[in-house]
């Protein structure tokens, strides 16, 4: 697909990604990487006494999974030299993700604009579902830049 053809996908919901398990080990590794060792993330015994009933993933851990999960079903664009995470317009953490849960993403393309020659700004609404839960983990409006040769 050519970058200019992305405009034909605006407003369409893409296929969901595969399910991805959020393990306690991954949560612990994220805690180590970010120095966020709050007990609700890393202490199963203490976290069991909270309304969560156990440990939960950091919100920013779930957010950090978006690029890889979305990439599974993102259209292949001809001549892409690189993709850059540009930012977020909106982000809401709707429901915590418990350790051992599985998540997936669904993406809807909101905007595709060539800001300068070969530099495409892509805005998408990304929803992260939690398997077996009615409410999603998060909803985010992500912005990426694709540099096309």
N, C-alpha and C positions, 0 to 999 in steps of 0.2 A: 504494500500500500504506500502511496506517496503521501507526504505530510499534508499536502493541501486537501487530500481526500478525507482527512479526519473530520472535517466539517460535516460530512454526511452522517457521522455517528453521534452528533450532538443530540442529547436528550434520550439516547438509547441506553438501556441497562445491559451491561455486559454479562457474560457467564460468570458465575461465582468461582472463586479459587477452590482448590482442594482444602480439606480440613487440616488444621495444623494444631498439634497438641502443645499446650503450655505446661511444661513440666516444672516441678519444684526446683530441679537442678538449673533450668534456664532462668527462673526467677532469682535464684541465689547468685548466678553469674551476673545477672543484670544489677543486682544489689551491689556486688563487688565492683562492677565497672563504674557505677554512679555514686558510690558511697551512701546509698539510701538503704540502710539496714533496718528500717522500721519493722517492728515485730509482726505487723499484719502481713508482711511479705515473707519473712524468713523464720518465724518461730511458730511451727504448727500447733504446739500445745497452747501457747498464749492466744494465738489467733482463733483457736477453736472456741474460745470463750466470748468472742465478739459476735455481733449479728451476722457476720460473714460465715461463721461456722468452720473456718479454716483459713489457710493463707490465700492471698489474692495476688495477682500479677500487678506490677506497677502500671499505671496508666500509660506512661511513656514507653514501657516495654511493648505493650500492645500497639501503640502508635508506630513504633519503630519497625514493626513487621509489615506495615502497609506496602512499601515499595516491592518487597520480594513477593508477597502474595498477589498483588495487583499485576505484577509482571507476567504471571503464569498465563493470563488470557488477554494481555494487552496486544493490540494489533502490531504486527511487525512492520516498522516504517523503513522504507528504503533509504539507505545512505546515512543512518544515524551514527554520528561520531561519538556522541555522549548524551546522557541524560543527567539533569541536575535537579535535586530537590530545591525548589525556590521558596516554599513556605506554605502557610495555611491561611485561609481566610476565616474559617470557622472550625471549631473543634469542641465537641461535647463528649465527655465520658458518661455514658448512660447507665451502665451496669458493670460492676466489677467482674473480673474474670478469675474464677477460682482455679487454684493449682489442679492440674489434671484435666481441665476443660479443653475442648477443641474449638478453634475459631476459624473463620474464613472471611474473605472480603467479597463485596459486590461493589461494582463501580459504574457510575453513570457519568459520561462525558458532558460537561457543562459548557466548555468554551475551548476553541482552538484558534489561536491568533498568531500570525507571523509578525513578530514585533520588529524585527529587522531581518534582512536577507538570511535565510537558513536557520533562524532562531525562533522556534515555535513555543509559545506559552500555552500550556495545557492545564485547564482547570477541571477537576473532577469531584464529584461527591462520592465518597467512599464510606460504606457501611461495613462494620465488622460484626458479623453474627457470632453468637455463642451457641454451639450445638445443644439442642434441647431446651433452649431458653426463648421466651417470647420477645424480650427486649434485647437490642444489640448492645455490644460492649461500647461501641463508639460510633459517631458519625462525624466525618471530617470533610471539609472542602480543601483538597490538596492542590498545590500549584507546582508544576514541573516545567522545566525548559528542556527541549530537545534541540540539539544542534545537528543540523543535517548538512552533509557535504554537498 
